Amino acid sequence: MQTFLIKQHLFKETEYPLRYQRSVLLKTVTVQFGVLFLFLLLFKPFGTYVPEHRVNYSIICLLHALSPSLIIYAYFYLLSYVYEYTSRLKSWTLLQEYAHLAIAFFLVGLASFSMRSLIYNNPNNWSWGYLGEEIRNCYLAGILFYFLLLFAGAYLRSNQAPFATEEDLIDTDLPNESKGTVNTKMSIKTQVKQDDFSFNPANLLYAKADGNYIELTLSINNQVFTELKRISLKQFEAQLATCPFLFRCHRAYLVNLQHIKKVSGNAQGYTLLLHMAEERVPVSRTQLEVFNSRFEKLAGAIAG
C-alpha cells in the first residue's frame, strides 16, 4: 500500500511549478542566494585549513553561494523555455523535479570543484577525492536547502504547496477589517441618482456582475448579507480605485483580497475561498500574474 502511494505521488502529472517559471525564477534564486550566503558566513561549515585560503572567507562564501544560484537559474530558465515551447507545462511530475534537481546539484558540485584552485592553495585541488567530496557536499546541502526553502515558501504563502499537486491549496489567513483595514464608508454614484448608495469597502467579500446590476456580498458583525445594486461592475470598480485590497479577478467578479482564506488552482486559473462565504470566486487565467503580484504585495505590507 505504501509503495503504491509513493508511486502515485511521484508519477502524478501536475502543472510546471511556478517557482521554476521564468517570471518568478529570479526571485527564487535570489532568496536561495541570500539564505545560502548567510548560512555559510554565519556557520562556517567548511572544514578547510585557513592558511590555504587564497581569498578572504567572505569571498569564499560569496562564490559558493553565487555559483549554485547562477547554475539553478540557467538550468531551470532553459528548462522552463523548453516546457513552454513544447506545450508540456501540464506534464510535470515530482519525479521529474527530483531528477532535474539531481542533475543541477551535480553541475553545482563540478562548479565548486573547478573553483578550488581560485580559492585554496592546495597541491591536491584536482584530486578525485576532492571531486567526490564537492559533489557529495552539494547533494547534501542541496537536499537540505530544497526542503527548507520549500516548506518556508509554503509557510509564507507561496503559490506552491510543499509537494506539487494538480490543485495546490494555500492557507492565507490575511487579517480582516478588525486588523487595520480601512473602516470608512464610500459613496458610490450610479446612473440614476436615487440609486446612489454608500458602503464600507472593508465589509465587502466580493461583488458579482449580473448584467447592469451587481450583487454585493458583505460581512458585517460576523454576518453575511447580499445586496443588489443597479450599477455595472466596471463602473463600480472605477470608483474603488483608492482601495488596493479590492481586485477585479474575473470579468464577472471583484474580490476583497483581505478576506481570502484559501487559494486553489493552477496555471489555468484559481478558485478563491473567502471567510464566511459559501460561493467560491474564480480568478481568470489572464489575471493570474496581476493577482499573484497584488496578493503578495498586500500580504507583505501586512506582515511588515
N, C-alpha and C positions, 0 to 999 in steps of 0.2 A: 504493500500500500504506500509506504513512504517512498519507494523507488518510483512508483507511478506518479506521485505528486511532484517529485523533483523533476522528472522528465517533462511533465505537463508545464511546470513553471519555467523551465529552461527553453522549451521549444515553442511556447505560445507566442504567436505573432502579435505585434503591437506597433504603435507609432514610433518613428525615429525620435529618440529623446530630445527634448527642447534644449537641454544643456549642451548638446553637441551640434546644434544647428548654427549656421554661420552668423545669424543675427545675435546670438547670445554667447557664442563661443569665447569671444574676447573677455567678456565678463567672467566666464567660468575659469579661464586660465589666469586671469588677474587675481581672483580670490585664491586660486591654487598657489600662485607665486608668493603672495603675501603670507599665507599660512606657513608654507614651507620655509621661506626665508626666516621668519621669526622663530620657527621651531629649531632650525639649525643654529641660529645665532644664540638662542637662549639655552638650549640643552646640550650643545656641542657633542653630537653623537659620534663624531669621527675619532677613532682610536689611533690617530697618527702621531708620529713624533714631531713635536713643534719645530725643532731646528731644521727639519726637512722642508718646511713651508717656504715656498718661493715668494708668496704674497701674504698680505695680512689675512687673518682668519675671516674677517667680514667680507673680503673679496671672494674667498673660497665659498662662503655661504651664498653669496650673490650668484656666483657661477653655477653652483649646484641647484639653486632654485630657478634660475633663468633657463638653463638648458632643458629640463623637462617641460617647462611651460611652453617654450617655443616648439618643441617636438610634438607635444599634445595638440597644440594649436594647429600646426601644419598638417598633422596626420588627420585629425577629425575635420578640419576645413576641407581637405581634399575628399575625404570620405563622404561628408555631407553633400558636396557638389555632385559626386557620383550618384548618390542615392536620389538626389533631386533630378538629375539628368535622366536617370533610368526609371523614374517614377516608382521607386521601391521604398518610399517613405513609410509605407504601411507594413512592410515585411520584416521589420526589426524584431529580433528575439534577444532574450537575456544572454543566451549562449553566445550569440554573435558579439554582444558587448564585451563579454569576458575574453573572447578570442582576440578582438581588436585591442583591448587593453593589454593583453599579454604581449602582443607584437609591439605596442607602443612602449611598454616597460622595457622590453629587450633593447629597443633602439635607444632609450634613455640610458641604459646600462652601458652600451657601446660608446655613447657620447661622453659619459662620465669617465670611462676608461681612457678615451682619447685625450681628455684634458689633464691627465695625470702629470705629463711632462711639463705642463704650464703651471701646475700648482705645487708639485712636490719635487724635491731634489733627491731622487732615489734611483740607484742604478737598476733596480728591478721593476721599474714602472711598467715595462712592456712584457711582463711575465704572464703566463697562463693563469697563475694563481690570482693575480690582481684582477685579471679579466673576469674570472669566475666570481670573485668577491664583489666587484662592482655590479655585475648583473644580478647576483643574489640579493645585494642590498637594495637595488632598485625595485625588485619584485616585493620584498618585504615592506619597504617604505610605501611603494605604490599601492599595495593592497590596503595597508593601514589608512592612508590618506583618502583613498577612494571611498571606503565605507564611512570614514569620519566626515568627509565633506558631503557625502550623500545624505546621511542622517541629519547633519546640521542644516543642509538645504531644505530638507523636508520640515524640520522643526521651525525654520524661519520662513515658512510658507513659500517655498519654491514651487514651479509649475510641474514638478515631477515628484511622484511618491518615491520612497526608498527603493522599491522594486517596480520595474516597469510593468504596467498592466494596460489593457486596452482602454480603460477609462480610469484615469488617475483621480483619486479623491484627496482634496486638500482641506484641512481644517483651518479656517481663517480666524475666527473669533475676534473680529475687529470691534472696538468699542462702539456702543450705541450713543444715543443722544445724551445720556447721563454722564458721559465721559469726555466732555469737551466739544461736542458738536454744536454748531450754531443753533441757537434756540430762539429765533425771532421769526415773526410771520412776514410773508412776502405777498404783495398784491399782484394778482395775475389778471391781465386785461384780455378780454375776448372780443370777438367781432360785434357782439351785442352787449351794450354797456350793462344791462340788467343782469347779465350772466357773469359779470366780473366776480372774482372771489379772492379770498386770501387764505393762506395755509402756511404751516411751518414745514419747510423742506426737510428738516431733520426727522419729521414723523413719517415721511414718505418711504414706503418699502419699494414700490415700483409703480410705474404708470404704463397702462396698456392701451394701444390705439384701437379705436373702434369707429372707423370712418372719420366723420368730422367731430367725433367725441373722443374723450379719453376716460378710462376707468382708473381712478386713483385708489391704491390700496395703502392705507395708513395704519401706523401703530401708535396709539395714544393711550398712555397709562396701562400698558401691557394688554390692551385690547385692540383687535384688528377691525378696521372699518373700511368700507368700499363706497366711493362716491363717483358719480358720473358727471362730467363737466363738458360743456359744449365748446370745445377748442381742439384743434389738431395737435398731434404730438409734436410736430415740427414747431408750431407757434409756442407751445408750452415749453419746449426745450430752449428756444431762443431767449426766453425771459428768465431762465435759470442759469445763465452763463456765469454768474458770480458764485455758484455752488459747485466747487470742484469735486465733491463727493457724489454728484449726480452724473450719470453717464448713459448715453444712448447706445446700448449694447446690441440693438437689433432694430430693424425698420419698424417694428411694432412695439418695442419695449424701451423704457428708460428706467434705470435701476439706481438705487441708493447703495453705493459701494460699502458703506459703513454697516449695512445690515446683512451682508453676505456671511453665511455660516459655512457653506462648503461649495467648492468648485469641482465639477466633474466634466470629463470630456477628453478631446484630443484635437489634432490639427484641423479637423473638420468642423469644430465648434464646441462650445462649452454649454453646460447647464448649471444654473446657479440655484442653490438652496438658500433661502433667506430665513432669518429669525422670525418665527411666528407665522410665516406664510406657507400655505399648502401648495400653491402653484409654483412650479419651477420656471425660472426665467431663462430664456436662451440667449447665448452670445453668438452672433453670426460669425462665420469664418473670416469675413473681411474685416471684422472688428477685433480679432484676437490680439493683434500686436498692440493696438492702442489700449485695449482693455488691460493687458499684462502690464504695460507701462504705467497707466493711471493707477491700477490697483497696487502695484509695488511701491509707487511713489507715495500713495496715501498711507500704506502700511508703514513705510519708512518714516514718514512725518509723525505718525502717531507714536512709533517706537522711540523716536528722538525726543 
